[in-house]
Amino acid sequence: MHRSGDLPFITAASSNPKFTEQGYDNVFRMVSRDDAEAPADVSFMKDYLKASKIAIMHDNTTYAKGVADSAKQAATGSGMTVTYFDAITPGQRDYTAALERVATTHPDVLFYTGYYPEFGLLAKEYVSLAPSYKLDGDSATVDPSVIKVAGSALVNPGITFTTLPTTEFIHNAKNDALSKAYTAKYGGTPGDYSSYEYDGMMALAQALKDNGGKTAAKDLNSALHAVNIADSITGAVKFDSKGDRSAPLYLAVHATGNPPQFAPFAVRKNGTWGPSS
């Protein structure tokens, strides 16, 4: 429907690369693509954790293997050494042997690209094993259930997570104001992607302003492709020729407190990692 009328279509949550790979000039994405996740994860490990050697573990699912392959490519492309690349079988009760095999390759960090149930168990066994390398999980591991599995073991300086930040993890004055206003009006908390929805509307408003208020679809699409907002809630808003967002926001989080809760400690904003506060 949007394509037939050439109407601008801004999505706040779709990450499938196919969305912007169809040659349409009226589609725009506020979040990152799936195939951009691993390079962001790798840049955190290299630039923030200062790792030069990385071990990569997946679970052979389509998603996890895809992220793992992309991470391997990004790591080698950035000059890092991949010391280990292998899969575990989901649902097993003990991954100690896999963690020990990783240790024999002497990485600086182990990057796990699978899901939270296995990561919770890996984290518990990682703490018991106490290897010299760090442990980092991707966005599929950031789930309250991982805390239930790993418990207090997750509160460990060697365990981190890299993820596309949902609204609850974004802490800045603009997002705090949005959350406060939303709660005051609707009595609840904003949804996971409310900040991206808000910034998408701000991008559309900026496009209207920049093109002199022209509302014809072709004029709006052209203006959206030229939008350049330096500092929105979710970072800079700028689209490439496909409609993908340039330098989308990423966060690194860890578990803190008792009971453990996720909290951000580093942010990748406009392509560069730094402390989140």
N, C-alpha and C positions, 0 to 999 in steps of 0.2 A: 504493500500500500504506500509506504513512504517512498519507495523507489519510483512507483508509477507517477507520483505527483512531484518527484524530486524534492520532497519536503526534508528539511534538516532532521536527522535522527541522531540524538545524542544519548548514548548509553552510559549509565553510571556503574555498571557491574559486569558487563560481558567481557570476558578475557580471551575467548576463543579467537585465534589468529584469523580464521576464515571470515570473521565479521568485516574486516577491513581489507581483505584480499580479493574482493570481487570486482574491483575497478570502479566502484561507485564514488561519486564526489560529494555525496550528501550524508555520509555516515561518519560519526565522530565518537571516540572512546575516551572516557575520563580515567579509567584504570589502565594498568599495564596489560600487555599481552602475556599469555602463558609462556611463550618462548623468550620473553624478556626477563622472566623471574630468575632463572639460573645465573645469567650474567650479573644481575644485581646482588644475588647471594654471594657469588664468587668475589665480587668487588669488596663486599663487606669483610670477607675472610682475608683478602690480600691487603686492603688499604686500612682497615680498622683493627683487625686482629694481628696484622703484620705477618701473616702466614705465607710461606713460600712453597710448602709441600702440603698437598691435600689428598685425603682418602675419600672416595665417594662410594656410598652404599645405597642401594635401592631395593625394591621388593618385587621387581619384574612386572608390576602393573603398568598399564599404558602410560598413566600420568607420571609415575615415579621414574620409570625408565626414560621417558622423554626428558624430564628435568635433569636426570643424571647424565644423559648423553650431552645435553646442552651445557651442563656445568663442566663436563670434561673438556668440551671444545673451548669454552670460555677460559678455563684455567690454563690450558696449554697455550692458548692464544695470548694470554697476558704474561706468559713467562713462568708460570707456576709448574711444579712437578706433580703429576698425579701418581701417587705411590701405590694406590689400591683402587680397583674398580670391580665390584662384585655385588651379588644380590643375596638377601636372606629370604627365607620362606615365611610369609605372614602366618600368624597363629601359633607359632612355636612358643614353648615356655622358657627357653633359655637361649640367649644369644652370646653368652660369655666367650665361646670358642671363636665366634666371628670377630668380637672386639679384640681378642688376643691376636688373631691373624692380622688385623689392622695394625696392632702395636708393633709387630715384627717389621713393618714397612717404614716405621719412624716418620709418620706425618706430623704436621703441626696441628692439623684439625681434621676431624672426620665429619663429612657432610652427609646427612641422611635425608633422602628425598622421598621417603614413603609417608605413611600415615601415622596418626597419633597413638594407636594401641601399641604398635611395635616400638615406637620411640619412647613411650613411657617405660617399657621394660628395658630397653637399651640404656636409658638414663639411670635406672636403678643399678643395673649391672656395671655401668661405667663408673659410678661412684664407688662401688665395692672393689672394682678392679684397680681404680686410681691410676690410669695410664698417663703418660706425659702429654698426650695430645688433648685438644679441646673437642667438644661435641657440639655441632650446630644442626638444627632441624629447619626444614623449609616451612612454607605456609600451611601445608597439610598437617603439620604436627602441632600447630597452635590451636588447641582445643581444650576446654575445661576438663575433658576426660583424661587428658594426659597427666593432669595434676592428681586425679583420683588414682591412676595407676602408679605413678612414681612417688607421690607424696612429698615429704620434706627433702627427699634425695634430689628433687629438681632444683632446689635452692642451692646452687653450686656455681662458683665463679667460672667453671670450665664449660658450663652448659648454656647455650644461647639459641635463639630462634630468629630467623629472618623472614619477614612477611610483608605483604601488601597491607598497609594499616587500615583497619576499619575505624569508624568514627570514635569508638571508645578508646583507641590508642593514640589519637591525635590530640596533643595538648598544646594549644596556642591560644592567644587572646580571641581570635576570630572564631575558632571552633567552640571555645568555652561560651562565647556570647550566643552562638547559634544554638547550642545545647540548652542553655538557660532559657532562651526565648521559646524554644520548642516545648520544653517541659512546662513553662508557665502557661502556654496556650493549650496544649493537648494533654497535659497531666502524665505523660510518659517520657521515656527516653528516646532519642533519635535512633533510627535503624542503622544497621551496619554501614550502609553506603550513603547515608543522608548527606554527609559532607561533600561527597562527589556529586550528588544530585544538585546540591546548592551551588557548587562551583560550575556545574554544567549550565545552570540557569544564568549565572553571572557571565559566563562566556557568551551565551546567546544575547544577553542584554548589552554586553560590550560590542558585539558584532552589529547590533542594531544602531548603537550610538556611533560606531565608526563609519557605517555606510550611510549615515544621514537619515536613518529611520526607514529605509527601503525594506518592504516586507515581502517582495517577490522571492520565491524560493531560490532562484539562481543567485540573487543578490545576497541573501543570507548565507548561502553555502560559501560563496566567495569570501565574504567577510569573516566567517568562522575559520576558514583556512588561514586568514591573516591575523587572527586574534593573538595577542601576546600580553598576558596578564602576569606581571612579575611575581606577585606574592599573594596567592589566594589561600584559602584554608588548607588545601592539599598540595601547596607548592605552586610553581610556575605552571600556567596553562598556555600551552602552545601545541598546535597540531601539525603533523607532517603531511605530505601530499596524499597519503592514504586515509588520513583521519585519525591515526594513532597519536597518542599524546607523547610529546617529547619529554624525556627525563621525569617519568612519574615517581611519586613518593614511595619510599620503602622504609621500613623500620626494623631495628633489631630489638628484641625484647628478651627478658629473662624472668625467672620466677623469684619473687621476694616475699618475705613475711611469713607469718604463722597464723592461720593456714596460708599456704602459698597462693600468690596471685601473679598474673602476668603484668609486667610493667616495662615500658619502653626505656631504653638507655642510649640508643644511637639512631640517627635518622639519615637517610640518603635523600638529600634535597637538591634539586637542580644538578644531579649527577655526582654529588660529592658527599661522602660520609662524614658525620661529625656527631658530637654529643647531642642528645635530644633536648637538653635544657641548659 
